[in-house]
Amino acid sequence: MTLETWLGFFVACWIISLSPGAGAIASMSSGLRHGFRHGYWNVLGLQLALAGQIAIVAAGVGAILTTSAMAFNVIKWFGVGYLVWLAWCQWRTIPQARDVMPEEASALTPRWQLVLRGFLVNASNPKAIVFMLAVLPQFINPASPLLPQYLLMALTMITVDMIVMAGYTGLASRLLRLQRSVRQQRRINRTFASLFVGAAALLATVHRAQH
């Protein structure tokens, strides 16, 4: 991969990561509920799923998934259901007194649960695999070894996405410290619950490309 090609891919990664989606909503929700240091574990889960999706595309399995209506729909509707469940959990979140720091209040939520949550948000989106299947090959030089190129793209995409999601998480964690009243916290929780429902509705409209 030439430097010019990599720079083009680097710019594309920023555009993709900055585009609001379920991952961004999940990152902001985690920052809002758990603060930055604890909430960032959600981002690690997002990246594990992202790495898996890139590996699927690189292995050629992604092409099979996009041509299988059953596999596509199973993943899609699992994702829709999971986002709706996250919305329900967010809606029912009980506001906490602000004399308790976010990190202390989050001690009851194990890190592995946040990692799993982030992983499921990204892994249950078949649109991501379809998108990568369409975009990643555009930056591949078929005359050169493929594995180093896919590894470089995976490293680039994951690094950029971790930075962007850190921004979303940090922004929401700052908002958390400003919410003093129970009424403010409830309003914010229900706003994020609505965003999860919106993300689920958008995912429900995604259709498999016809071949």
JODASUL-V674379 format. One record per residue. PHI is phi in radians with two decimals (999 if undefined). Layout:
phi
PHI
PHI
//
This chain:
phi
999
-1.30
-1.08
-1.10
-1.15
-1.11
-1.09
-1.11
-1.17
-1.04
-1.12
-1.07
-1.10
-1.14
-1.10
-1.13
-1.20
-1.30
-1.17
-1.05
-2.76
-1.07
-1.11
-1.14
-1.11
-1.11
-1.16
-1.15
-1.10
-1.16
-1.11
-1.18
-1.50
-2.13
1.44
-1.26
-1.09
-1.45
-1.19
-1.19
-1.09
-1.04
-1.12
-1.09
-1.13
-1.02
-1.29
-1.09
-1.17
-1.08
-1.08
-1.13
-1.15
-1.12
-1.11
-1.11
-1.15
-1.11
-1.40
1.53
-1.23
-1.01
-1.13
-1.20
-1.10
-1.27
-1.68
-1.76
-1.09
-1.14
-1.08
-1.06
-1.22
-1.07
-1.13
-1.08
-1.29
-1.13
-1.10
-1.05
-1.11
-1.18
-1.14
-1.13
-1.11
-1.09
-1.08
-1.09
-1.10
-1.13
-1.10
-1.58
-1.06
-1.50
-1.01
-2.00
-1.12
-1.45
-1.46
-1.83
-1.21
-0.96
-1.14
-1.26
-1.19
-1.56
-1.07
-1.36
-1.71
-1.06
-1.08
-1.11
-1.19
-1.21
-1.10
-1.11
-1.06
-1.10
-1.05
-1.18
-1.04
-1.37
-1.19
-1.62
-2.00
-1.16
-1.06
-1.11
-1.16
-1.07
-1.12
-1.12
-1.09
-1.50
-1.65
-0.98
-1.08
-1.15
-1.84
-1.64
-1.70
-1.13
-1.43
-1.89
-0.96
-1.38
-0.99
-1.04
-1.20
-1.15
-1.12
-1.14
-1.17
-1.11
-1.08
-1.15
-1.13
-1.18
-1.08
-1.09
-1.15
-1.13
-1.17
-1.12
-1.18
-1.11
-1.11
-1.09
-1.13
-1.14
-1.07
-1.19
-1.17
-1.19
-1.08
-1.03
-1.23
-1.53
-1.53
-1.66
-1.53
-1.08
-1.11
-1.12
-1.11
-1.12
-1.11
-1.14
-1.04
-1.28
-1.13
-1.20
-1.07
-1.14
-1.15
-1.09
-1.10
-1.07
-1.12
-1.14
-1.12
-1.13
-1.11
-1.15
-1.50
-1.25
-2.10
-1.18
-1.10
-1.39
-2.06
//
